Amino acid sequence: MDTPAITTARYVTHGPPGALPVTITTPAQGATLAVSSTTVTGTTTPGASVTIEPADVTTGAPPAVTSVTAGADGSFSATVPVGFGSNVITVTATAAGGRKTGYGQVTVTNEGGGSTVPDVSDPAGDDNGPGTYQYPTAANFHAGALDLTRFQVLSDGTYTYLRATLANLDPTFGVTDGAQLLDVYVHVPGMPATSTAAAFVSRNYTISASGAWSQRIEVQGFAAPAWVDASGNTVGAPFVLASQSDRTITIALPEAQFGTPASGWGFSVALTGQDGFSPDQARGFTKTAGSFTFGVCAPGGTAPVCSAGPATVPKAVDVITPPGVSQATELDPTLGPVVIQPVTVP
């Protein structure tokens, strides 16, 4: 009476339900990816049914579930889609008619992938505006933090990714992108309402007529990103990922609202310092660098721009320029109004 046949068969004859070993070989825990899909490999009990579910916890996109069977050596492999931002990949193995299960889990960061539209390199060491700007002197600011080295636009058919690579992306004020204020002005051919204005008049530059923008995206470490049209209306909610491992700031924009970049699209890119206490969110300038202000010039500087009023110089420490355009010339306020040129999709 105290040893029922069903209970005896389940827990004595066949043993209790057990946990199957599950090891995920790739991708590695904490890896940074830049793809639309990734191959998940690992090992478990030979012949086990394996289910792989990547969950995008940044965008909340519905997960796709993939099922495979482990080989005779226990290995498994499957290519699965991954979304933008943080992805939790869970692998579950089941064997012995469902009586034995186990799981493994890794979290990876994905910067997004797809076809590259423009991919523009920028000279290292030109994070000095018209050639004279100096970083603030406080220890919070790191050399290269405002030095753009590359700008990419990628499209996977669902999202467009705007990716800026910097020479340095060490955390500032406790945030990975705490020093940076990045603006991307997007020109879409044929749009009826456009603007050549900067985000604020006090930025002291405009956008070229050839880059007249219908969408502007601004990101920083201490405020929600802004994505607005030429009239200042919110277009949508972008997703932003700042990755110290490869020094990138990536902005993901749903193409249902942004559109799919194509020939004739233009991108005017300006990077400057963030300052949450400034009315325009951009760090100010003084004649020479202060603890928390940029210097127009180094002490004793003799370039013509050194005589310009600190409140009149463009708040653009580095920009992406098209071929044949000199940043030092483009950002020099002594040569006339500062107008930033776009890079365009051929």
C-alpha positions as CSV (number, residue, x, y, z in Angstrom):
1,M,0.0,0.0,0.0
2,D,2.9,2.4,0.7
3,T,4.7,1.7,-2.6
4,P,2.2,2.4,-5.5
5,A,3.3,0.9,-8.8
6,I,3.2,4.2,-10.7
7,T,5.3,6.0,-8.1
8,T,7.7,3.2,-7.8
9,A,8.2,3.1,-11.6
10,R,8.7,6.8,-11.8
11,Y,11.0,7.5,-8.9
12,V,12.7,4.1,-8.2
13,T,12.8,2.0,-11.4
14,H,13.6,5.0,-13.7
15,G,15.0,7.4,-11.2
16,P,13.8,11.0,-10.5
17,P,13.5,13.6,-13.3
18,G,17.0,14.9,-13.7
19,A,18.6,18.0,-15.2
20,L,20.4,17.5,-18.5
21,P,23.7,19.2,-19.0
22,V,23.5,22.1,-21.4
23,T,26.6,24.1,-22.4
24,I,26.5,27.0,-24.8
25,T,29.7,27.4,-26.7
26,T,28.9,30.3,-28.9
27,P,28.1,33.1,-28.6
28,A,30.0,33.7,-25.4
29,Q,28.4,35.3,-22.4
30,G,28.6,39.1,-22.6
31,A,29.7,39.1,-26.3
32,T,29.1,42.1,-28.4
33,L,27.6,41.3,-31.9
34,A,26.8,43.4,-34.9
35,V,24.5,41.1,-36.9
36,S,20.9,40.3,-37.8
37,S,21.3,36.6,-36.8
38,T,23.9,34.5,-35.0
39,T,24.8,30.8,-34.8
40,V,24.2,29.2,-31.4
41,T,26.3,26.1,-30.7
42,G,26.8,23.9,-27.7
43,T,26.5,20.4,-26.3
44,T,24.0,18.4,-24.3
45,T,22.9,14.8,-24.0
46,P,23.1,12.9,-27.4
47,G,19.8,12.8,-29.2
48,A,18.1,15.4,-26.9
49,S,15.5,17.8,-28.4
50,V,17.0,21.3,-28.2
51,T,15.0,24.5,-28.3
52,I,16.7,27.9,-28.8
53,E,14.9,31.1,-28.0
54,P,16.6,34.5,-28.3
55,A,14.6,37.2,-26.4
56,D,15.3,40.9,-27.3
57,V,14.8,42.7,-24.0
58,T,15.6,46.1,-25.5
59,T,13.0,46.5,-28.2
60,G,10.6,43.8,-26.9
61,A,10.3,42.2,-30.3
62,P,8.6,38.8,-30.2
63,P,11.2,35.9,-29.9
64,A,11.6,33.4,-32.6
65,V,11.9,29.8,-31.4
66,T,14.2,27.3,-33.2
67,S,14.3,23.5,-32.6
68,V,17.0,21.0,-33.5
69,T,18.1,17.6,-32.3
70,A,21.5,17.1,-30.6
71,G,23.9,14.9,-32.6
72,A,25.4,11.5,-31.6
73,D,28.1,13.4,-29.8
74,G,25.7,15.8,-28.1
75,S,26.5,18.8,-30.2
76,F,23.9,21.2,-31.6
77,S,24.0,24.2,-33.8
78,A,21.3,26.6,-35.2
79,T,21.3,30.0,-36.7
80,V,18.7,32.3,-34.9
81,P,17.7,35.9,-35.4
82,V,18.8,38.4,-32.8
83,G,17.4,41.9,-32.2
84,F,19.0,45.2,-31.3
85,G,20.4,45.7,-27.9
86,S,20.4,43.2,-25.1
87,N,19.4,39.6,-26.1
88,V,18.9,36.7,-23.6
89,I,19.5,33.4,-25.5
90,T,18.0,30.4,-23.7
91,V,18.7,26.9,-24.8
92,T,16.5,24.1,-23.4
93,A,17.2,20.4,-23.8
94,T,14.6,17.6,-23.3
95,A,15.2,13.8,-23.3
96,A,13.8,10.5,-21.9
97,G,10.3,11.3,-23.1
98,G,10.2,14.6,-21.4
99,R,11.3,13.3,-18.0
100,K,14.7,14.9,-18.1
101,T,15.3,18.6,-19.0
102,G,18.0,21.2,-18.7
103,Y,18.8,24.6,-19.9
104,G,21.6,27.1,-20.5
105,Q,21.5,30.8,-21.0
106,V,23.7,33.7,-22.1
107,T,23.1,37.4,-22.6
108,V,24.7,39.2,-25.5
109,T,24.7,42.7,-26.8
110,N,23.8,43.3,-30.5
111,E,24.5,46.5,-32.4
112,G,22.4,45.4,-35.4
113,G,23.5,44.5,-38.9
114,G,22.3,44.5,-42.5
115,S,23.5,46.1,-45.7
116,T,25.8,49.0,-45.4
117,V,24.6,52.2,-47.1
118,P,27.3,54.8,-46.5
119,D,30.4,53.8,-44.5
120,V,32.6,56.8,-44.0
121,S,36.0,57.0,-42.2
122,D,37.1,60.1,-40.4
123,P,40.6,61.2,-39.6
124,A,41.8,60.4,-36.1
125,G,42.9,63.3,-34.0
126,D,40.7,66.0,-35.5
127,D,38.6,66.4,-32.4
128,N,39.5,70.1,-32.3
129,G,36.8,71.8,-34.4
130,P,38.5,74.3,-36.7
131,G,41.9,73.0,-35.6
132,T,42.3,74.9,-32.3
133,Y,39.7,73.6,-29.9
134,Q,40.9,72.3,-26.5
135,Y,39.2,69.8,-24.2
136,P,38.1,70.8,-20.7
137,T,40.9,70.4,-18.2
138,A,38.9,68.4,-15.6
139,A,40.0,64.8,-15.2
140,N,36.5,63.6,-16.2
141,F,37.3,64.2,-19.8
142,H,39.3,61.7,-21.8
143,A,41.4,62.3,-24.9
144,G,39.6,61.1,-28.0
145,A,36.2,61.1,-26.4
146,L,34.9,63.5,-29.1
147,D,37.0,62.1,-31.9
148,L,34.8,60.5,-34.6
149,T,36.7,57.9,-36.6
150,R,33.8,56.2,-38.6
151,F,30.2,56.7,-39.4
152,Q,28.0,53.9,-40.8
153,V,24.4,53.6,-41.9
154,L,23.1,50.0,-42.1
155,S,19.7,48.6,-43.0
156,D,18.2,45.1,-42.4
157,G,14.8,45.9,-43.8
158,T,13.2,46.4,-40.4
159,Y,15.6,48.9,-38.8
160,T,18.1,51.4,-40.0
161,Y,21.2,51.7,-37.8
162,L,23.2,54.9,-37.5
163,R,26.6,54.0,-36.0
164,A,29.3,56.4,-34.9
165,T,32.7,55.0,-33.8
166,L,34.9,57.1,-31.5
167,A,38.5,57.0,-30.6
168,N,37.6,56.7,-26.9
169,L,34.3,55.8,-25.2
170,D,35.4,55.5,-21.6
171,P,32.5,56.2,-19.2
172,T,32.2,59.9,-18.2
173,F,30.3,61.0,-15.1
174,G,29.4,57.3,-14.6
175,V,27.8,56.8,-18.0
176,T,29.4,55.1,-21.1
177,D,28.3,58.0,-23.4
178,G,28.3,60.6,-20.7
179,A,30.6,63.1,-22.5
180,Q,29.0,63.0,-25.9
181,L,26.2,64.9,-27.6
182,L,25.6,63.4,-31.1
183,D,23.4,65.0,-33.7
184,V,22.5,63.4,-37.1
185,Y,20.5,65.5,-39.6
186,V,18.9,63.3,-42.3
187,H,18.1,64.5,-45.8
188,V,15.5,62.5,-47.6
189,P,15.0,63.6,-51.3
190,G,11.6,64.9,-52.1
191,M,10.4,65.6,-48.7
192,P,8.1,68.7,-48.7
193,A,9.1,70.1,-45.2
194,T,12.8,70.5,-44.5
195,S,15.1,72.6,-42.4
196,T,18.7,73.8,-42.4
197,A,18.7,74.9,-38.8
198,A,20.8,73.3,-36.1
199,A,19.1,71.7,-33.1
200,F,19.5,75.1,-31.4
201,V,20.5,78.5,-32.8
202,S,23.2,78.7,-30.1
203,R,25.0,75.7,-31.7
204,N,26.3,78.4,-34.1
205,Y,26.1,76.4,-37.3
206,T,23.5,75.5,-40.0
207,I,23.2,72.6,-42.4
208,S,23.9,72.9,-46.1
209,A,20.9,73.3,-48.4
210,S,22.0,70.1,-50.1
211,G,21.5,68.4,-46.7
212,A,18.3,70.1,-45.7
213,W,16.8,67.7,-43.2
214,S,13.4,66.2,-42.6
215,Q,14.5,64.1,-39.6
216,R,17.0,64.9,-36.8
217,I,18.2,62.4,-34.2
218,E,20.1,63.6,-31.1
219,V,21.5,61.2,-28.4
220,Q,23.4,61.6,-25.2
221,G,24.0,59.7,-22.0
222,F,21.8,61.7,-19.6
223,A,18.5,62.2,-21.5
224,A,16.2,60.3,-23.7
225,P,17.1,60.5,-27.4
226,A,15.2,63.0,-29.6
227,W,13.9,62.0,-33.0
228,V,12.0,64.9,-34.6
229,D,10.9,66.2,-38.0
230,A,11.6,69.6,-39.5
231,S,8.7,71.1,-37.6
232,G,9.9,69.8,-34.2
233,N,7.3,67.0,-34.0
234,T,8.3,63.7,-32.6
235,V,8.7,61.0,-35.3
236,G,9.2,58.0,-33.1
237,A,11.2,56.3,-30.3
238,P,14.7,55.3,-31.3
239,F,16.8,52.7,-29.5
240,V,20.3,53.7,-28.5
241,L,23.2,51.4,-27.6
242,A,26.6,52.8,-26.4
243,S,29.2,50.0,-26.4
244,Q,32.6,50.5,-24.7
245,S,34.0,47.3,-26.2
246,D,34.2,48.7,-29.7
247,R,33.7,52.4,-28.9
248,T,30.5,52.8,-30.8
249,I,27.2,54.6,-30.4
250,T,24.4,53.0,-32.4
251,I,21.0,54.4,-33.0
252,A,18.3,51.9,-34.2
253,L,15.3,53.5,-36.1
254,P,12.3,51.5,-37.2
255,E,12.1,51.8,-41.0
256,A,8.3,51.9,-40.9
257,Q,8.8,55.5,-39.6
258,F,12.3,56.4,-40.7
259,G,12.2,55.0,-44.3
260,T,14.9,52.9,-46.0
261,P,18.0,54.8,-46.9
262,A,18.6,54.9,-50.7
263,S,20.4,56.9,-53.3
264,G,20.3,60.7,-52.6
265,W,19.8,60.4,-48.9
266,G,22.2,62.6,-46.9
267,F,23.6,62.6,-43.3
268,S,25.1,65.6,-41.6
269,V,26.8,64.4,-38.4
270,A,28.1,66.7,-35.6
271,L,29.6,65.6,-32.3
272,T,30.1,67.9,-29.4
273,G,30.2,67.8,-25.6
274,Q,27.1,67.2,-23.5
275,D,26.2,69.5,-20.7
276,G,22.8,68.9,-19.0
277,F,23.0,72.4,-17.3
278,S,23.2,74.2,-20.7
279,P,20.0,75.4,-22.3
280,D,21.0,73.7,-25.6
281,Q,22.5,70.6,-23.8
282,A,25.9,71.4,-25.4
283,R,29.0,72.2,-23.4
284,G,30.1,75.9,-23.6
285,F,33.4,77.5,-24.6
286,T,35.8,80.0,-23.1
287,K,38.8,81.6,-24.6
288,T,41.0,78.9,-23.2
289,A,39.9,75.7,-21.7
290,G,38.4,75.7,-18.2
291,S,37.7,72.8,-15.9
292,F,34.3,72.1,-17.6
293,T,34.4,74.4,-20.7
294,F,36.1,73.9,-24.0
295,G,38.8,76.3,-25.0
296,V,38.5,78.1,-28.4
297,C,42.4,78.0,-28.4
298,A,45.3,76.9,-26.3
299,P,46.9,79.7,-24.2
300,G,48.9,82.0,-26.5
301,G,47.1,80.8,-29.6
302,T,47.5,83.1,-32.6
303,A,45.1,81.6,-35.2
304,P,42.4,84.0,-36.4
305,V,39.7,82.0,-34.7
306,C,41.4,82.6,-31.3
307,S,40.0,86.2,-31.5
308,A,36.4,85.0,-32.0
309,G,34.0,85.4,-29.1
310,P,33.5,82.0,-27.3
311,A,29.8,82.4,-27.5
312,T,30.0,82.6,-31.3
313,V,32.0,79.6,-32.3
314,P,30.3,76.5,-33.6
315,K,29.5,73.9,-30.9
316,A,30.9,71.1,-33.1
317,V,34.1,69.4,-31.9
318,D,34.2,66.8,-34.7
319,V,32.0,66.4,-37.9
320,I,31.9,63.9,-40.7
321,T,32.8,65.6,-43.9
322,P,32.3,64.6,-47.5
323,P,35.3,64.1,-49.9
324,G,37.1,67.3,-50.6
325,V,35.8,69.2,-47.6
326,S,38.2,70.3,-44.8
327,Q,36.8,70.2,-41.3
328,A,39.1,73.0,-40.2
329,T,37.8,75.2,-43.0
330,E,34.1,74.2,-42.6
331,L,34.1,75.0,-38.9
332,D,36.1,78.2,-39.0
333,P,33.7,81.0,-38.1
334,T,36.2,83.7,-39.3
335,L,35.6,82.5,-42.9
336,G,31.9,83.2,-42.8
337,P,28.8,81.4,-41.5
338,V,29.5,77.8,-40.5
339,V,27.6,75.4,-42.7
340,I,28.0,71.6,-42.3
341,Q,27.9,69.5,-45.4
342,P,26.3,66.1,-45.6
343,V,27.7,62.8,-46.7
344,T,25.4,61.3,-49.3
345,V,24.3,57.9,-50.5
346,P,25.5,57.5,-54.1
